[in-house]
Amino acid sequence: MDPEEQRRVVRETNYVTWRRQGGWNPLLVTRAEGCKFWDADGREYLDFSSQLVATNLGHANPRISAAIAEQARTLDYLAPGMASPARAELSQKLREIVPPGLDHFFFSTSGTEANEAALKIARAVTHRSKIISRFRSYHGATAASISVTGELRRRVIERHQKVPGTVFAPDCYCYRCPFGLTYPSCHVACADVVDEQIRKEGDVAAMIVEPVVGTNGVLVPVPEYLPRIRKITKRNDVLLIADEVMSAWGRVGEWFAVQHWNVVPDILTTAKGITGAAIPLGLTATSAAIHDVFLDRYFPHGHTYEAHPVTLAPAVAAIDEYRRLDLMAKSRKDGEYLLSRLREIQGRHPAVGDVRGMGLFAAVELVRDRATKEPFNTEDDKIAGKPLVADMVAQAMMKQGVYCISWVSHLVIAPPLIVRRDELDRGLEALDAALKVADEQVSSGTRSGASSPA
């Protein structure tokens, strides 16, 4: 098939995730390497969001590709009840890098499966049913994971697919504080309210949090927040689940984001960057205390592809690559530069209400009015299929050869950790130019305020 025929076949026969199916006209990508990919016409694009904040090591890393090929030649599949050298080697390497005490592992094939396992384990261990989550969260598309998701994707499906028992807590979102307070005089009320929720709800098995919220705005908590949540959950005998599907693997400058605050959850989940997204792998890591509950009790979970050897071998290679390239330190250093440049860009564009981030993980939040923080669009607009200004900005960047994720009313800047400084500059220049699309729709009374970000 020629390229146009390939696109037509995909468009006419495939579902595409989280959108209306009509009007989908996908780009046909034929090759990717490093921080770039190419379409069927040979046009080059800079991957400024690591696809879905996943290709942390860039595209087509030769060591990871070699690990996949060698494992497929040597041992291509094994039932979960058997051990393999790749399973042993990865387990040993994980013990060296995960937060201390999280040394028992369940391997699946995605982030949503990792969270599904964590939620099932938490309920089985505690014999309780409720989960505390947060409104600006996404934890996956399967039944339990979507039920603890706070944002719009739960709302469009929950009447048909829902596991009951989720209680939503406020977010640590200083730009739009749910209490209308200001840090630090707020005394981190968004954490303290969780204590009251747990006590008054009763029957709470766990709280699940993204340590740095991903798709829903790259929300970096204030320093006190996660340590306080950890104290609250311990005091109430509630398990803490850290969903690090996006925030791990150097994305925010540490192996895992919780390490920034010296917080050790009871269960940690991750995926994406664990293999650099070259192969699907999810991980659920628990403490020994949780694992040992099942020594004499039936473990109620499993997958045909649990601990699939071809998914485990590239994770071993990926860990070696993160170390060899010293990507934790690089992410921290480049992240400082990224935030500095984003703040400069904010000062030139009245449509930019807030920029925030940690490491190579940042968000640019768009507003119609800086003074009121009125967003251009809402979740209801996205569900209704209305044109979104953030999407228009992302499309303008794509025309310049830079791919960037947009979601409701913000953009997610998350290039591969191997990104060069000149590539960062190229992406930022494209963003700077594309933001004019949003500036044109800013409320007329606030246009002059570009030099004074809120």
Secondary structure, DSSP 8 states (H G I E B T S, - for coil): --HHHHHHHHHHH---TTS-STT-----EEEEEBTEEEETT--EEEETTHHHHT-TT-BS-HHHHHHHHHHHHH-----TTS--HHHHHHHHHHHHHS-TT--EEEEESSHHHHHHHHHHHHHHHHT--EEEEESS----SSHHHHHT--SHHHHTTTTTS--S-EEEE----GGG-TTS--TTTT-SHHHHHHHHHHHHH--EEEEEE-SS--TTT-----TTHHHHHHHHHHHTT-EEEEE-TTTTTTTTSSSSGGGGGT---SEEEE-GGGTTTSS--EEEEE-HHHHHHTSSS------TTTT-HHHHHHHHHHHHHHHHTTHHHHHHHHHHHHHHHHHHHHHH-TTEEEEEESSS-EEEEEEEETTTTEES--HHHHHHT---HHHHHHHHHHHTTEE-EEETTEEEE---TT--HHHHHHHHHHHHHHTHHHHTTS-GGGGGGTTS--
